[in-house]
Amino acid sequence: MIFLSPPYMSGKELEYIKKVFESNYIAPVGEFLDKFEKNICDYTKSKYAVAVSSGTSAIHLALRVLGVREGDYVLCSTFTFIGSVSPVLYQNAIPVFIDSNYKTWNLDPDLLELAINELHKKEIYPKALILTHIYGQPAEIDKILEICNKFNIYLIEDAAESLGATFNNKHTGTFGIAGVYSFNGNKIITTSGGGMLISNEKWVVEKARFYATQAKEDTLWYEHREVGYNYRLSNVLAGIGVAQLEMIEEKIEKRRKIFNLYKELLKDLNVEFMPELENARGNRWLTTLTFNDLDINPFEVVKRMQNIGIETRPLWKPMHLQPVFKNFIFYSNGVSQDIFNRGICLPSGHELTEDDLIFITNKLKSIIDGLNKKA
Ligand SMILES: *Cc1c(COP(=O)(O)O)cnc(C)c1O
């Protein structure tokens, strides 16, 4: 079986875990947690970071810290994974979904501005925007940040998939007041499960750390004036994270190489690869494409690839099309739905060789041929 994006260990992980065991800090405190947070700051050039149990919990903490509460409106990229949005509901706030553009597959800044103006007419003043850089490719963050500043909206960057991706040489996750990374098993680096909240504002990260630690006051005894969460990352997993982060650039280079090779090998197919902005460097976490030929059903392609042991996947199904969000407002231009209806993700793991990619693309081509004949 060829998997979509399996974990890849450098070899240092076990060494660091061993150190954690020797120190006996098998806890949500310890040397490797401090190191992991510091190294993420150094790498992304952000000032503060707190390691937590998942990307989803990091987004939840960001909302809580920024004061998003019951009845508040939160703008969200619709073309994303649900972990990006469920924290809005944890806070009993109200998501408003905004569609993508073809230029980035990410949130459309023009539609964002239109949506905010429409909402203002209804006396709805969104408090925050959760912006996803999907598949590790930066959104038009300069324009989006400008709009957020203009309308006094907190920008939270869901950079769960885009660690290491840059826009004008600045890391995704560092543009807004808060940025979030995920270290889930299939992400570009992994701690098996984990996440990080970063900010250049000290109070944001300090408050997040406080809520992530059961909102325990700084007293000798356990004093609580508010309700928090148990969201901290374990020192054991931070050991894995430190080792993984050491090879992030190597991983990005490899994923970008995989993307370029796919592009070359599939140049005769009538497909469109996910674009990249000129002043951006995506991490190409997953290579994704859409079929231009409407006779090609991507879901059928995924099924047939699965049958021969190759894991591909449909693109993220937009949130505004999810039954669980059917009662919420969305501003749609049809783009994310169209991309979803025509696209797939290709295996993009670190260990794939050129031969693997030739094998995968040959199989893909013959499946497409089969579907074309049927049509
Ligand atoms: C993975 C992911 C998350 C959630 O991260 P977890 O660590 O799995 O909780 C959020 N948003 C996006 C876009 C993701 O891909």
The ligand as a Gaussian input file, in Angstrom:
#p B3LYP/6-31G(d) Opt

LIG

0 1
 C       -5.051000      19.046000      10.608000
 C       -5.763000      20.313000      10.502000
 C       -6.338000      20.960000      11.607000
 C       -6.431000      20.334000      12.961000
 O       -5.258000      19.888000      13.499000
 P       -5.278000      18.652000      14.506000
 O       -3.890000      18.656000      15.048000
 O       -5.595000      17.442000      13.704000
 O       -6.293000      18.942000      15.551000
 C       -6.950000      22.181000      11.432000
 N       -7.012000      22.763000      10.239000
 C       -6.481000      22.182000       9.146000
 C       -6.549000      22.910000       7.847000
 C       -5.866000      20.940000       9.230000
 O       -5.396000      20.347000       8.126000

